Amino acid sequence: MTSLDHRTPVLVGVGQASERIDDPGYRGLSAVELAAAAARSALADTGADVSAIASALDTVAGVRQFEISTPVSQSPLGRSDNFPRSVAGRLGATPARAVLDVTGGQSPQHLVTELAGTIAAGGAEVALVVGAEAISTARHLQQAADKPDFTEHVGGDLEDRGFGLAGLASRQMLAHGLIEPVSQYALFDNARRARLGLSRADYAIAMGELFAPFTEVAAANPHAAAPLVRSAPELVTPTERNRPIADPYPRFLVAREQVNQGAAVLMMSVGAARRLGVPEEKWVFLHGHADLEEQPLLEREDLSAAPAAVFAVRHALELAGIGIGDLATLDLYSCFPIAVFAVCDGLGLAPDDPRGLTVTGGLPFFGGPGNNYSTHAIAETVVRLRDQPGAFGLVGANGGMLSKYSAGVYSTTPAPWRPDRSAELQAALDARPRVPTAIHPDGWATVETYTVQHAARTAVVIGRLDDGRRFIASSDDADMLGRLLEGEPIGSRVHVRSFGFGNRVAATPERMDELFPPRAPGFRDHYEHVLVRRDGRLLEVTINRPDSRNSLHPPANEELAEVFDAYFADPDLWVAIITGAGDKAFSAGNDLVYAASGRPMWVPKSGLAGLTGRESLPKPVIAAVNGFALGGGCEIALACHLVVADETARFGLPEVRVGLVAAAGGLVRLPRTVPPKVAADVILTGRRLSAAEAESYGLVSRVAPAGQALAVAREVAAAILAGSPTSVRTSLRMMAEADAIADTTAAVRHPSPALDELLVTQDAFEGPAAFAQKRKPVWRNR
């Protein structure tokens, strides 16, 4: 090894730690304590002076725990605010650099690859990758009277890379209950079953046969959370203990996250290893590596495959200069069967390969310690390769929903550092065709894949409309659930309909009508959150939630959507005014208190107040703004044709101050209403505009004396009612058409069919006739 560059990266120490709550000597260690125990083992594993190595540590990279993996994750027993330095402190180390990586099971292998490259470039000499979870302990002790406090406040810099969740979830997925990994992976496995033409029973057998050997490995692993051998039939046969979770998975096939496990990998430059006295028999080299990402779930061409994972493994093998047959050990991330099957399919690897597909026992049996599983896989691989000098081992680390994949090929055989071509491969993956999606699908469709969430008795369906667009929908209809759990639903015809609260599927349009009876436009006798007053041709609508500053929650928005549906459909109503109850606020927008309660937040397809999302407002709507029009309240006003504001009114879009954005039209309409720089000021700083300032910019059409916004709005409505309703409607339509044409001359010349339709109306004849006869016209609205 004397010819190696002194900066060549090498793995020199690995360690693991674990405890089970029912084991003798259970100590209830925190995640930091488990990680520190694993790190001590890794330092000791080098066979060199532990204190000298700890002093030499210049980089500690932490794998993010589940309790800090999403914005809504909880830490029931507290946590460290600087995990890497908490671990380093227990080792007596003071690293110059501390890193907390993004969420995802790819993180351990990604960090090893990244830090190996950093060492090769001279940016570090001694680096530790470490992670741990104490999920089982947190669950076990959180209700205890003397529960421990794992909170730690640690000084020092931290390179916190954030959650890294972009592209892993969408509003569509969240709205349809596609939140938990088990449901998302179930979609992939069902898609694969259909692609292979297997029955449910046959596919269940295949899943059991895949994972049964994993249980044998787990049973021999002292760190396994479930060290018990199970047969293939036992794994897939539903019982009280092995209850169905999400079709096709029973509990035994689902990653086990209730674990207490930690693992660490120590890396050095060859120069540092020699200086610190690490014996060469401890050295393991990273021969090949790759880090790739998949397209967003709903845009992937084939939901039964994982091309990013396959490409990553192929490239890592190519870089190492070996083939799949040259590997002595493999560990394929195994949170669910499809994570293994998809890689096997792409590589031509038999699921029953005699070498085995795991060195730990896999996530359902060894345990799935959050994002840290593959640190354990790397540790086990290193130990095995030291016992087989010159052999090669593969670690495939999966993150997200078959979303991110990091692969590493290891061997004791010395090898120089070789940069990978992941960026080039990623560009090719990104350039693949993407499936177009439909946010609001309606009509006949074909089921592409599905799952049934058994506890909630809810189905999630991904399908294709007849025009090829993909959609996501859900159903709790017993008839639909029965169809999905029997026979072969994939490829069958269903009917999908979109609502503000989400998309739903049913067997037929008639069944959909039974479940969601169509509502003909019309007014109710009573509303809970809205006041409606009809005065001849004028409709007055009052948001009646003064105690919450007329903020809007789903029930209020639904009532307002119904009211405006009725208004636009009623030929005897020609003008509408919307205002807020009381004198404090027109509307404060979305009810954030309601949202914070955890109840579902949704808006009708027609948008906030039934106005901001409509394709058109064919009849005049006037906003009478009394007080604050903030956030969604301002967006409602922007959607109206005219705004009459009390002189005390204030307008603003403060969403950035609460971590949100004005997505109900504010970001689009405000820059088109006021000067762009003013709009940017209001949007980016949350600044409020007075009524006078808003009028000067054109947001407000008239300013009324204090307390007189509604009275002045009525005067404006009366002026509109004096004109021809057909002319008013045609004017609105033609203005909307012109707004879509950038060139002024082209817009003027645009041959609007609305004008042709107007010229054959009774009102078009009545107006000139009344003028000639010097009488007041009698409008017919036709």
Beta strands, then each sheet from edge to edge (+ up, - down):
strand 1: 9-18
strand 2: 59-62
strand 3: 97-100
strand 4: 126-134
strand 5: 159-160
strand 6: 244-246
strand 7: 249-250
strand 8: 260-269
strand 9: 285-293
strand 10: 327-332
strand 11: 392-399
strand 12: 404-411
strand 13: 443-453
strand 14: 458-465
strand 15: 470-475
strand 16: 493-499
strand 17: 502-506
strand 18: 530-535
strand 19: 538-543
strand 20: 575-580
strand 21: 585-587
strand 22: 621-625
strand 23: 628-630
strand 24: 642-646
strand 25: 650-652
strand 26: 689-690
strand 27: 702-704
sheet 1: 1+ 8- 4+ 2+ 3+ 5+
sheet 2: 6+ 7-
sheet 3: 9+ 12- 11+ 10+
sheet 4: 15+ 14- 13+ 16- 17+
sheet 5: 18+ 19- 20- 22- 24- 27-
sheet 6: 21+ 23+ 25+ 26-
end
